[in-house]
Amino acid sequence: MLDPRVWLLWAMTVLVTASSARNPLYAAVLLLVTMVVGTTCTVNGGRRAPLSPVHFAMIAIPLSALFNSLTGSSGDTVLFALPGWLPILGGPVTLEAIAFGAVNGLALTVIFSSFAIFNAVTPVRDLIKLTPRAFHDAGIVLSIALTFIPQTTGSLQRIREAQAVRGHRVRGLRDWLPIVMPLLMSGLERSMGLAEAMVARGYGAVSDDPQPLRSQGLLALGLLLLLGGWLAYLFGSAWRLPAIGIMLLGTLLIGSVLWSAGRSVSHTTYRPRRWSYGDGAVVLGCALALTLTLTQGEALYYSPYPRLTAPPFDPLIGVGLLGLVVPALVGKHREEETH
């Protein structure tokens, strides 16, 4: 099992690469990579997403193509024209706009697939461990919310089955009342039971120390520097380099304040997770994909405007993107060792 930080790095790498790879051929390679990783690493009963990547693509790609074709009028290949009196939608509908929207939908499918895999292979307790110690209370609230989602879904299914046995049928909005009320009552009962259990175990018995005024001032200063640097980067072309430095300084201040606040939160680790060779291999694969994204960004981008043409494909870049398939290779190797 890979470290959750490695899975988070893998998902973020796919996010950055898919956002840059507007070439449909490279996006298809990334989608194939996510499908292989998902099939290999989520075999043993992991949490499944409501939609598979194929089903999500069947919804996202046509909707994105339709939306972009109706709102974007660029392109030389005009298929038909909508009346000009229609707000936003009026104007010509071009083949290039449909193609660009479809590529955007394909990129969304890749991003959805990567985070669906991350959610399926990472347990909730490991997700909470990724929360910075300064946000300890927020992490507990998040863990409770994530735990209640499958419980609520299971309760809804059981209540609907029980009401169906009694002859109840959902035909309209009013028919949901016999289902919603028991669901609400069961949720409140679980909440009260969890609150009593947490109080019995002493949660909240020790009040947290308030943060000093200096930390609050540094945090506010860091946020102001980050916002000011971002605005200067957007609206001042001559201030790009100083704006980047200001944003980095603001980020450093915010990070130092959060690190200082996290040191005051005591925690224990029941079973520490050790870094493995598989984790290092996945990090190297992500580093290869990120390097290609940063250095070959122009080659990864494709624009069908002004006239639709065949997208280029560099086999070396395609092979480099296959570095993201390393989690599947590591998972397959460990499965063979287990057998």
C-alpha positions in Angstrom: 0.0 0.0 0.0 1.4 3.3 -1.0 1.8 6.3 1.3 -1.2 8.6 1.1 1.1 11.6 0.5 2.3 9.7 -2.6 -1.2 9.2 -3.8 -1.9 12.9 -3.2 1.2 13.8 -5.2 0.1 11.5 -8.0 -3.4 13.0 -8.2 -2.0 16.6 -8.1 0.4 15.6 -10.9 -2.4 14.3 -13.0 -4.3 17.5 -12.3 -1.5 19.7 -13.4 -0.6 17.6 -16.5 -4.2 17.2 -17.6 -4.8 21.0 -17.2 -1.8 21.7 -19.5 -2.4 18.8 -22.0 -5.1 20.3 -24.2 -3.9 17.9 -27.0 -6.6 15.2 -27.2 -4.0 12.5 -27.9 -2.0 13.2 -24.8 -5.2 13.5 -22.8 -6.3 10.1 -24.1 -2.9 8.7 -22.9 -3.6 10.2 -19.4 -7.1 8.8 -19.4 -5.7 5.3 -20.3 -3.2 5.7 -17.5 -5.8 6.5 -14.9 -8.0 3.6 -16.0 -5.1 1.2 -15.7 -4.1 2.5 -12.3 -7.8 2.4 -11.1 -8.3 -1.1 -12.3 -5.1 -2.4 -10.7 -5.1 -0.5 -7.4 -8.8 -0.5 -6.5 -9.5 -4.2 -6.9 -9.8 -5.1 -3.2 -13.1 -3.5 -2.4 -12.1 0.2 -2.3 -14.6 3.0 -2.2 -16.0 3.4 -5.7 -17.0 6.6 -7.3 -20.6 7.0 -8.3 -19.6 7.3 -11.9 -16.9 5.3 -13.7 -14.5 7.3 -16.0 -16.3 6.0 -19.1 -19.7 7.1 -17.8 -18.3 10.5 -16.7 -16.8 10.9 -20.1 -20.1 10.1 -21.8 -21.7 13.0 -19.8 -18.8 15.5 -19.6 -17.5 15.5 -23.1 -20.9 16.1 -24.9 -22.0 18.7 -22.4 -18.7 20.5 -22.6 -18.7 20.4 -26.4 -22.3 21.7 -26.5 -21.7 24.5 -24.0 -18.5 25.7 -25.8 -20.2 25.5 -29.2 -23.1 27.7 -28.0 -21.0 30.2 -26.1 -17.9 30.4 -28.4 -18.3 31.6 -31.9 -14.6 31.4 -33.0 -13.5 29.1 -35.9 -13.7 29.0 -39.7 -15.8 25.9 -40.1 -19.3 27.2 -39.5 -21.9 24.5 -39.2 -25.0 26.6 -38.6 -25.9 29.9 -37.0 -28.3 30.7 -34.2 -30.4 33.9 -34.3 -28.5 37.0 -33.1 -31.2 38.1 -30.8 -30.5 35.2 -28.4 -28.4 36.5 -25.5 -25.0 34.8 -25.2 -26.1 31.9 -27.4 -26.6 33.9 -30.6 -24.1 33.6 -33.4 -22.4 30.9 -35.5 -21.7 27.4 -34.2 -18.4 26.2 -35.4 -16.7 22.8 -35.6 -13.6 24.2 -33.9 -15.7 25.3 -30.9 -17.2 21.8 -30.6 -13.8 20.2 -30.8 -12.2 22.5 -28.2 -15.2 21.9 -25.8 -14.8 18.1 -26.3 -11.1 18.3 -25.4 -12.0 20.3 -22.3 -14.5 17.6 -21.3 -11.8 14.9 -21.9 -9.4 16.8 -19.5 -12.2 17.0 -16.9 -12.6 13.3 -17.2 -9.0 12.7 -16.5 -9.0 14.9 -13.5 -12.2 13.2 -12.2 -10.7 9.8 -12.7 -7.5 10.7 -10.8 -9.3 12.0 -7.7 -11.8 9.2 -7.8 -8.8 6.8 -7.6 -7.3 8.8 -4.8 -10.5 8.6 -2.9 -10.8 4.9 -3.5 -7.3 3.9 -2.4 -6.9 6.2 0.5 -8.6 5.4 3.8 -10.4 8.1 5.7 -8.0 7.9 8.6 -5.1 8.5 6.2 -6.9 11.5 4.6 -7.2 13.0 8.1 -3.5 12.5 8.8 -2.8 14.6 5.7 -4.5 17.6 7.4 -2.0 20.0 8.9 -1.8 19.9 12.7 -2.9 23.5 12.9 -6.3 22.4 11.5 -6.7 19.5 13.9 -10.3 20.4 14.9 -11.2 20.9 11.2 -9.8 17.5 10.4 -11.9 15.8 13.1 -15.0 17.5 11.7 -14.0 16.4 8.2 -13.5 12.8 9.3 -16.9 12.7 11.0 -18.6 14.2 7.8 -16.8 11.7 5.6 -17.8 8.8 7.9 -21.4 9.9 8.0 -21.8 9.9 4.2 -21.8 6.1 3.6 -23.8 5.6 6.8 -26.5 8.0 5.6 -26.5 6.4 2.2 -27.0 3.0 3.8 -29.8 4.3 6.0 -31.5 5.8 3.0 -31.4 2.5 1.2 -32.7 0.5 4.2 -35.6 3.0 4.8 -36.6 3.0 1.2 -36.7 -0.8 1.2 -38.7 -0.9 4.4 -41.2 1.6 3.1 -41.5 -0.3 -0.2 -42.3 -3.5 1.7 -45.1 -1.6 3.4 -46.5 -0.6 -0.1 -45.1 2.9 -0.2 -44.3 4.3 -3.7 -42.5 7.5 -4.5 -44.6 9.3 -7.1 -44.1 12.9 -6.1 -42.4 15.3 -3.8 -44.8 14.6 -0.9 -44.1 10.9 -1.0 -40.5 11.6 0.1 -41.8 12.7 3.6 -42.0 9.1 5.1 -38.5 8.6 3.9 -36.9 11.9 4.9 -38.2 12.0 8.4 -36.8 8.6 9.5 -33.6 9.4 7.8 -33.3 12.7 9.7 -34.2 11.0 13.0 -31.6 8.3 12.5 -28.9 10.9 11.6 -29.7 12.8 14.8 -29.5 9.7 16.9 -26.1 8.8 15.4 -24.9 12.4 16.0 -26.0 12.3 19.7 -24.4 9.0 20.2 -21.1 10.2 18.7 -21.2 13.4 20.8 -21.7 11.4 24.0 -18.9 9.0 23.1 -16.5 11.9 22.4 -17.4 13.6 25.7 -17.0 10.3 27.6 -13.5 10.0 26.1 -12.6 13.5 27.2 -12.7 15.3 23.9 -12.8 19.1 24.5 -12.0 18.8 28.2 -8.8 20.8 27.7 -9.3 24.2 26.3 -7.0 25.2 23.5 -4.5 28.0 24.1 -5.4 31.2 22.1 -3.0 32.2 19.4 -0.8 35.2 20.4 -1.5 38.5 18.8 1.8 38.3 16.9 0.8 35.2 15.1 -2.5 36.7 14.1 -0.8 39.8 12.8 1.7 37.7 10.8 -1.1 35.7 9.3 -3.0 38.8 8.3 0.2 40.3 6.8 0.9 37.1 4.9 -2.6 37.1 3.4 -2.3 40.8 2.4 1.0 40.2 0.8 -0.3 37.2 -1.1 -3.4 39.1 -2.3 -1.4 42.2 -3.2 1.2 40.2 -5.1 -1.5 38.4 -7.0 -3.2 41.6 -8.0 0.1 43.1 -9.1 0.9 40.0 -11.2 -2.5 40.2 -12.9 -2.7 44.0 -13.6 0.9 45.2 -13.7 3.0 43.7 -16.5 6.1 45.6 -15.4 5.8 44.2 -11.8 5.6 40.5 -12.6 8.9 39.6 -11.0 8.5 41.6 -7.8 4.9 40.3 -7.6 6.1 36.7 -7.6 8.5 37.6 -4.8 5.8 39.2 -2.8 3.5 36.2 -3.2 6.3 33.9 -2.1 7.0 36.0 1.0 3.3 36.0 1.9 3.1 32.2 1.4 6.2 31.8 3.6 4.6 33.9 6.4 1.4 31.9 6.2 3.2 28.6 6.3 5.4 29.6 9.2 2.3 30.7 11.2 0.5 27.5 10.5 3.7 25.4 11.4 4.0 27.3 14.6 0.4 26.8 15.5 0.7 23.1 14.7 3.6 22.6 17.1 1.2 23.2 20.0 -1.0 20.3 19.0 0.2 17.1 20.6 -0.4 13.9 18.7 0.7 10.2 18.8 1.2 7.7 16.1 0.0 4.2 16.7 1.9 2.6 13.8 4.2 4.8 11.8 4.3 4.3 8.1 7.7 3.6 6.6 8.8 5.0 3.2 9.2 2.1 0.7 10.9 1.7 -2.6 7.5 1.7 -4.3 6.8 5.2 -2.9 10.1 6.4 -4.3 9.4 4.9 -7.7 6.0 6.7 -7.9 7.6 10.0 -6.9 10.1 9.6 -9.7 7.3 8.9 -12.2 5.5 12.0 -11.0 8.7 14.0 -11.3 9.1 12.8 -14.9 5.6 13.8 -15.8 5.9 17.2 -14.1 9.2 17.9 -15.8 7.6 17.2 -19.2 4.7 19.4 -18.3 6.9 22.3 -17.3 9.4 22.0 -20.1 7.2 20.9 -22.9 4.1 22.9 -22.1 3.7 24.3 -25.6 4.0 20.8 -27.1 1.2 19.5 -24.8 -1.1 22.3 -25.8 -3.3 22.1 -28.8 -5.8 24.6 -30.3 -8.2 23.8 -33.1 -8.6 27.5 -33.9 -8.8 29.0 -36.5 -9.3 25.8 -38.5 -9.5 22.3 -37.2 -6.4 20.2 -37.9 -5.0 16.9 -36.8 -3.2 17.3 -33.4 0.5 16.5 -33.3 1.9 13.7 -31.2 5.4 13.2 -30.0 6.1 9.5 -28.9 8.8 10.6 -26.4 6.3 12.8 -24.6 3.7 10.0 -24.7 6.3 7.6 -23.1 7.2 10.2 -20.5 3.5 10.6 -19.5 3.5 6.8 -18.9 5.6 7.6 -15.8 2.2 8.1 -14.1 1.4 4.4 -14.5 4.0 3.4 -11.9 1.4 3.0 -9.1 -0.2 0.2 -11.2 3.2 -1.5 -11.6 4.0 -1.2 -7.9 0.6 -2.6 -7.0 0.9 -5.5 -9.4 4.4 -6.3 -8.0 3.2 -6.3 -4.4 0.2 -8.4 -5.3 2.5 -11.0 -6.9 4.7 -11.0 -3.8 1.6 -11.5 -1.6 0.5 -14.5 -3.6 
